[in-house]
Amino acid sequence: MKKKPLALAAVGIVIVAVISGYTLLNNSLGNNVEIESVIPAQGQTTDTAGKDVAAAEGSTGESAGAAVTAEQLNGAWTIADTSKVYWSVTTSKETVNFVNPSVTGSWNVDLENTASMTGEGIVDMSTLDSGNGQRDGHVKGEDFLAVETFPQSTFTAKTFSELPKEWVEGTAVPMELQGTLTVKGIAKEVTFKSEAAYSGGQLMLSGTTTVNFSDFGMSNPHTVVLDTENTLEVRLELVLTK
């Protein structure tokens, strides 16, 4: 007569173990990083009279729409410490984002001669963060990024698409950057589809490109639990100051 309660207890223990294991796995695999664009989405809002007015404003409080001179844009710029680089991996469950908050570098802008423009970004890979220490440690290890051996990744811009000579404060300008992305000491030619905007004395750049794990000597990190796409999205969210 005691076998049935014991059997039910055993079943209960198994169910609890399965649920706990699934919860632990779910927590360890989930996305904890939201991508923050340095260029606010352009939008419209409505005032009390029912008229459409611009929603975006520059960081100095000036309304978007003021003309930006070539003098304001041209010259040497430095990547500010509010800049970030995101790396995104898509699995059969969701997209998981990693962020690097340590980005340095310099850019030179010349609207009259885009062929003379230059740009470079250096990323400290030891700061890579997905909000999960165990996962981050694995990704930084020798099987993937080998951060101890290759502590930095870089992007060097070689060519810029033609840019308009006249800009408007707070309004995004579409552009493309072609250059070299170097990860784990391996260089890959890439194109960042981007947009730039000037606001409050700062130049903002937001751009994305897609590469494969194999481009940098890495294997697809799929598991028996999750399938992973072979592509990896790299996203620049840079704030530049003079």
Secondary structure, 3 states (H helix, E strand, C coil): CCHHHHHHHHHHHHHHHHHHHHHHHHHHHCCCCCCCCCCCCCCEEECCCCCEEECCECCCCCECCCEECHHHHCEEEEECCCCEEEEEEEECCCEEEEEECCEEEEEEECCCCHHHCEEEEEEEHHHCECCCHHHHHHHHCCCCCCCCCCCEEEEEEEEECCCCCCEECCCCEEEEEEEEEEECCEEEEEEEEEEEEEECCEEEEEEEEEEEHHHHCCCCCCCCCCCEEEEEEEEEEEEEEC
